[in-house]
Amino acid sequence: MKLTTALVHTGVRRDPSTGSVSVPIYQAATFEHPALGQSTGYDYSRSKNPTRQALEDGLARLEGGARGLAFASGMAAVHCALQLFSPGDHLIATHDPYGGTYRLLDKVLGLDISWVDTADLVAVRAAVRPTTKGIFLETPTNPLLKMADVAGIAAIARQAGALLIVDTTFLTPYLCRPLEHGADIVVHSASKYLAGHNDVVAGALVARDEAIGEKLFFYQNAIGAILGPNDAWLVIRGIKTLALRMEKHQENARKVAAFLEAHPLVEKVLYPGIGGMLSFCVKDQELAAAILGRVKVILFAESLGGVETLITYPWTQTHADVPEDLRRRLGISDRLLRLSVGIEDAGDLIADLRQALEQGGGQ
Amino acid sequence: MKYGTKLLHTGHEVDRATGAACIPIYQVSMFDQPGLDEPGVFDYARSGNPTRKALEGVLAELEGAAGAFAFSSGMAALSVVLMLLSAGDHVIATDDCYGGTYRVLTRVFRRFNIEATFVDTGDPAAVAAALRPNTRMLLVETVSNPFLRQTDVKAMSAIAREHRLLLAVDNTFLSPYLYQPMQDGADIVIHSATKYLGGHSDIIAGTVAAREADLAKEIYFLQNAVGAVLGPQDCFLLMRGIKTLKVRMDRQVETAKLLAGWLVGRPEVREVFYPGTGAMLSFRLVDASLTAPFVERLQLPLLGVSLGAVETLVAVPSRHSHASVPAPERVRRGITDDLIRLSVGLEEPADLIDDLAQALAHAGGEAAAVEAD
């Protein structure tokens, strides 16, 4: 089955008792047991809920993994994956990750992290120590949109006996399936493209094999940062149009990138040629701030991956938790803006950006 | 204002923009910002959602707390409280605690070099004896699970003050309507809101309330950083459940008292555990062989995990709530297959008594028949 078909059929045929095409929203905490020592397979919704399971099974299928798990947020998903490590363990991590991931890795879990440019295979290899237990990478990175060679890093991880965890929130399984390239766990902030409508906060993990899946399930159940049934259902609903949306996001992003490249007030455009995210540097900080106030079609808001185009200012928003000197070193400047290109008409987006750049005679 | 009125009028129940008598369900992940230097009240729904915020306001009011926070499950709430600790810290916990609490302490936080000692927190001397120089927290259940032993929060608070410990109280079994632990000195109150607060077996949710603003800030940092937040639909349902907390609890406690007294007189029952408050009761059958025929014969109570619902629920703790506790530890605590736990619901008491009577008689008859063979 082609992925596009699988996407549309997520959560379908889950209710043989009525034939309902859409999986019911099981707003239930507990499930009656047929008899003592027997179970319908469902006992308590923290452990397993039929709506959440329809999503989790769908996620596993889309990523080509053995097991999917859905969480209350992308950060809850990352937190669960990091439970596979213990304090003091050495990990290699992308040096410009999402600010929330940086905060978890740096402040919350007591891990020993080497921050590395994971777009650079040589740098990744050089950071491996005999004690390295895991590699955590984002591809592309946020907000600099650098792509990593997942297969190359998977080979390094395998050799080091380290677990490879890949966050592909920006690409989704429609554009990139890291498990096929040797990753062990895929991470998503499902709030973004998977759900796609800026209407849910959700996270997901997909494990390559059942053994890793079981371990992740233990922590999902023990810590309990699960996704509620209504939100699980909305993510399923979003996934059905993922292929159409991603095609349009990507087509629009390419057009907007080309427009920005050619604009004299834009210094640099960061767009990897794939997906719907791009960042760009304008000539000074004042202009960056002004654009945020001038956009009319585009929303000035954190988050990304929704049908509406969003613009954000990583310097004080998504990456505020990364220390200033590190931000500067990474190239996250106060002139950088990040666009999550939506599925509006590309011409309208370009016209909005043009007026925001040029208002007040900026030309 | 009486507590029953406060449950309905916390000041967080009306949508100010429209006057709607219920807070809208903000099914949204992010919020449009007015301008770069004028951030809105909300930016990203993990960090703050208006529906969740209204619920959290209600929870803080009900506990008399500086701040309260809603989580995706009771275990997520409890885990965040334990994340206040650092490697090398020691926590003293109620030995007769929920199985999930035992599991997360011994199998998750132990890895982070946070050690737990389980003692009978109903006995302040036992708690004092378990203190170590690195003890940082007392984690107690007001009414323990499954033996329903009460812990004196005032006595725990005295120990906590003297030794500068955080006192975290899981008050799931009583709910804030029957008891507010902060009045007796608790620093933190935890609920599995799936239970009495939600009350309808329809959501999984957890809450944490903090007495002091500084502590509330720390908990908020962790809620946002780890992200185990409660979704808006579930927040709405929890607020909806809280509105009937008083009427449900009043009725459930009344029926529980009646059933506890009735069970004491039954020949199939060896021992009844009921603390005189709350709507949970446990009882030991004269023999474990009665357990399966009894629970399977019951017509009204639902057999399954969880508690605190409008429907009466029956569980066998050794198989359900405490299955995650290793078998030797379960036996040591007396959680064996002859123990039954009842979460008393809103059915007519006479119907419950009739049902329990026929199921006990059936189970007793089966046991007698086996003996006669």
Interface residues (C-beta under 8 A of the other chain):
Chain A: Q27 A28 A29 T30 F31 E32 H33 A35 L36 G37 D43 Y44 S45 R46 N49 F71 A72 S73 G74 M75 A76 H79 Q83 S86 P87 G100 R103 L104 K107 V108 G110 S191 A195 N198 D199 V200 V201 G203 F218 Y219 A222 I223 G224 A225 I226 L227 G228 P229 N230 D231 L234 A289 L292 G293 L299 F300 A301 E302 S303 G306 L310 Y313 T316 Q317
Chain B: Q27 V28 S29 M30 F31 D32 Q33 G35 L36 D37 D43 Y44 A45 R46 N49 F71 S72 S73 G74 M75 A76 S79 M83 A87 G100 R103 V104 R107 V108 R111 F112 N113 T194 G198 S201 D202 I203 I204 G206 L222 N224 A225 V226 G227 A228 V229 L230 G231 P232 Q233 D234 L237 T291 A292 V295 E296 L302 L303 G304 V305 S306 A309 L313 V316 R319 H320
